[in-house]
Amino acid sequence: MPFFVTCKLVHNSMKKLEEWLDEYGVSHKNPTNKLIHWICVPSIVLSIVFLLSSIPTPSMMEEINLNWSHVIIMLALFYYMFLSITLALGMLLIFSAFSFITKFVSESSSYPNWGIGLTIFILAWLGQFYGHKIEGKKPSFLKDVQFLMIGPIWLLNFVYKRFGIPT
């Protein structure tokens, strides 16, 4: 099956962006939980970039300065493109910034990326679960694991609305 046909089939079987964002928003109404999400969701994404960048890469990837975080970022962007090109472009900027931060810290710190990533990951998830305790609702990803991908664009969507950028 040609690639473009496969993409169209995947796109047609996926929920629309508005459905994902609305459903995610149902369990994120409390202002304190929202504030916690503004801190913890980007922190979790950053921690994953740190963790993935610490996985050893084959020499052919190293030759072109790629690591596993770049591979996963490309896959995530592919997913986001099916939901919204403009949000995918925003996530590209965020992922680029996080990759830069990871590389800078890696080159200037004596702490390993995996240690930094793991610390941020644990602290941010503790914050997330505390926020959901305040909210009184379970995290959305317990219903559908895809919500782990929706959290970052749910926040980015608020930024886009604030600046009048269509999604």
N, C-alpha and C positions, 0 to 999 in steps of 0.2 A: 504494500500500500504506500503510495507516495507520501512524503513528509507533510505536505500542506493538507492532504486529506486527513491524516492522523491528527494534525493540529486542530482542524475544524471539528472532528469528532470529539476530541477532548474538550474543546471550548463549548460545544453544544451540551455536553453532559455535566458541565460544571455549573455551580450556583453562580448567579450574577453578583457583581461587586456589592451592590446595595443590599442584597440578601445576607451576604457574609457580614457586612458592617453592622447592619441592623440587629442581626442575631447575636453578634459579639457584644453589642452595646447593651443588650438586655441584662447581662450580669455585670455591668460596669456603670452603674448609675450614681453610686455614692461618691461625693466629691473627694473624700479621703482616699478611697480606692482608686479613683481616677488619677489623683496626684501620685500615688504610689506607682501606678502603671507608667506614668510619664518618666519616672526615674528608673524603674526596674525593667521594663520591656527593652529600652535601648541598651541597658546594662547587660541583659541576657544575650542580646544579639552580639554586642561587643565581646562578651565572654566566649561565645561560640567561635567567633573569628580567632580569638587568642588560642582556644583549645585546638581548633582545626589546623592552625598554622604551626602547631608544635608537632604534628604527626610527620614522621619522616617521609620524604618524597623521593620518587625515582629520579635518577640523575637527569633524564631527559626533561623533567619538569623544572629541576633546579637550573638547568642551562638557560631556560627562558624566564627564569625568576617567578615561577608559579609554585604555589603550595596548595594544600587541600582546601584551605578556606576559599581560595579563588574558584576552585571547581564547584564547591557547594554554593557559593555566591552566584555563579552563572546559572546553576539549576534553579535557585530561588528566583532569580530575575526572570527566567523563562516562565515560571509559574505565575509571577506577578504580571507579566505581559498579557497573559490570558484574561486577567481581571481588569487591568487598566494600564495602558502604555504610559500615561503621565505619572501614575504612582510608581510604576517600575523605574522610570527615569529618576524619580526622587530617591527611591531605594538604592539605585546605582550610586548616587552621590553619597548617601549615608554609608553604604558598604565601602566605597572608595575611601571615605574619611576614616572609617574603622580599620581598614587595611593599612592605611598610612600610620594611624596611631599604634597599631600592633607592631609594625615594622620599626617605628621610631623607638618604642619602649623596648623591643627586643634588642636593638642595637645599643641602647643606652642604659640598660638595667642589668643587674647581675641575677635577677630573678628569672626563672624560666617561664616561657609563655604559658605552659600548661598550668603552672602554679598560680599565676596571675589570673588566668581564665577560670580555673576551678574556684578560686576564692570569690571572684565576682559572681560567678554562676550560682554558688551556694547562697551568698548573701542576697542576691537579687530574687531568687526563688523564695527564700524565707519572707522577703518583703511582699512578694506577690501573694503568697498564701495568707499572710497577715491581712493584706488588703481585702482578700475574698472573705476572710473571717468577719471583718468589719462590714462588708457588703451583705453578708448572710447568704451568699450564693456560691456554688462551686465554680471553679475555673471552667471556662468554655471548652478547653481542650479535652476535658474529661468526657465530653459529649462527642466531640469530633477532633481528632488530632490535627486536622488542617487548621484549626484555630490558632495553633502555634505560629503559623505563617500569617495569620490575619492580624494579630496584635500590633505588629509594627506598622502595617498600612492603615489600621484603624486610627492610630495616633497621627500618622502623616496626613491622613484625610482631614483631620482637624486643622492642621497647618495650612493645607491647600484651601480649605474653606475660608480661613482667616484672611488669606491673601487673594481670594477670588480666583484661584486656579481650578479649572474644571478637572474632574476625574473621569 
